[in-house]
Amino acid sequence: MKQQTIVFKISDNLKDDVIAFYQDRFCEKVPPYAVFQVRDYDCVITLYESGKIMFQGIGADIEASYWTEQERIKNHRDINAELKKNEKKNEEKNENIDNRFKHISTIGSDEVGTGDYFGPIVVTASFVDIQKSGFLYELGVRDSKKLTDDKILKIAPTLIKEIPHVTYILNNTLYNQNGLTNMNKVKAILHNKVLYTLLTRDNYPYQKIVVDQFVYPQKYYEHIKNVPTKVSNITFTTHAEDKCLSVAVSSIICRYVFLKEMEKLSSEIGFTIPKGAGPSVDEMGVSIVKKYGFDKLYNIAKLNFKNTDKIKELLQTK
């Protein structure tokens, strides 16, 4: 039997009927932003505060059919036609989208900070049960690069609370001590670290481990060949944050932790530290060196970046 997911917005005049119908079967714990959740043997029913109702499981179509019929009778709505229309729109819009991870539970990892001169590198691995997909979509989970910092600061604490994950922060002191100049090797080692740590924490019922492809798989495994404990059953794919919920969750948690670390750094330094590696970063580097001395950069920046030489050049002209 095939797992199904059916989602539509219930009409206002049916909300009370839905709640009354399922009231005696409410789960004690519900996902964030949910009014209730009911778990039957072949279907999970969740009503969200937005009015969206989601049916998940092999019996989703049968369970949903009662309410689609109520919509037809009381509101003259053809829910099935609406769903088909939306599905067609999505197919036209995303005809080349990779849907391998859409209906399965996954473990995924992502990183933040590898392109930033200031601040740490943050890597997170997360496990997302497919049953959590409804609340994650409702929360607005997607690739962190497509979310504003304000949105990330708002939703990440909920993800940290609700989703099993492991986060590792490589601070600048350790980064500079290790003397690694190949960023892809750094990323491979850190992805392996958080994935392995998460996998040894519990027996998560995942179908795939997904990592955004930043190098060819052969090169990735070459980078971690000297690591004593390796995770090898990985599916690599480009733009994984857009395709896989666990990678998207990891990207948001990473970004949140990175933003918090940058706030701490700014407070410590007394300047608002810019992200990235552009000219404003060079100017900030000059200001920091003038106030604290060049050695301060060892603890707050990635010294192998070209910005270090640019800061030295700017200091000679000022």
Steps between C-alpha positions, in 0.01 A plus 500: 500500500627845410550778751300810408488861613188710437487862613236766447358798686180416681220757474428707812149359538639146523780558752283440805358186338851365437608569859186340645533195273854415615488642854492168685813383315729804543867423567636654819799648316444692177742655251566874528226717346256207503149509650498121538647179368340156483698182430303205368663177385498601131473880509623804694265799494629845595310828505719811501421846634509631142198281419695246297412140570746225413435128457809276489521123458369215290142588599533873433267503197223313685524722810510820294207395281244566776614861533531561128138383474397737782670784312302407187167486684535804725727728297471378141877446492659230286808428711625226268490741206686759709767246595543386140529860385765574763683178416505593132633848583774349714591251229526778241702715737722221628510254214871439553489492881659199669228340717703204631489630858151650507315206655768332712668554836857627462813612677663802341784737578597852402755763595528877538797733532739351246480812285517746790834651606378574850328250724500121535402217271176339622388155382174324589354158428126444556256210487158583357225241531265530203214536751654838593481634144163668548606714792831582329324624188257692719794653685646617169806277490713538189862567411634755753648708217142571389388616846565832667704506818188612688308194375785270600521653848125442535467138387837344588431468877194287416710278272771466765235386748305268271752345262781259603828658392870541571684830454874555505668842514856526369627824651763713330777412743467129423458571129826696489684249721416213265648689209261345248477705181274265302150607603340199334709273722393698808136467397530127431658432840238705684204352310628153582542601865142618554347219294687234694415662834130515412492141377657372822250689713193296409370244253318748276268342238643685201497387136783719370787719622522810283784752461512797267765410242795740529751251353473173309424208736839337431678820606279535809599154622863573415483806728387287796719195433703558819194551721459193729118491486332561166145526367501357150141434388442860386290629213666810355290748304533863400258756648408247769349775720220540243436127461539349846332619821773372731763699311276808504449463876876463549566810290261706717642375830853566373411851392333571833803383698732696270294818546510456878877445491543814290291693753733383777803593293361847425429554869850389593671717239279805537429514125217351292691229316396467132440165337663381179845587365448827312652849530297584814668203668843635408411840647377335818822301521699823489289649782546190715877488446533869586308448825626158611809418295545256214513192726132549582408375153638156592204442731221657296586453130613237248853619435554302178235713322628767261342760728800470732736629229254773403481614864880518514505706179234739630687546827807615306301771323319632809 
